[in-house]
Amino acid sequence: MSKILDTIKKILVDELGVDETAIIPSASFIDDLNMDPNDLAEFFTTIEDNFSQKSSKLEIPEEDSDNIVTVQNLVDYLLEAGIDD
């Protein structure tokens, strides 16, 4: 399993109380993981903090976050943003 996916799972379980068995790549944050818009905003902020580095701060613009609807979408987005797996 990828380091990025492991980190996403840890954040979802530890910070938002999501059931770990429900976190699969195709899982929708809203439909499958039962997150509301406030949960998503908090989650994306935590993702930005976790994946930012001293040399480069990760920022997920709102127009991008609107298109990140599944766990795999987020993994792909982070890879495209240059996050090492």
ABEGO torsion letter per residue (X at the ends): XBAAAAAAAAAAAAAAGBBAAABBAABBAAAAAGBBAAAAAAAAAAAAAAABBAABBBBBBAAAAAABABAAAAAAAAAAAGBBX
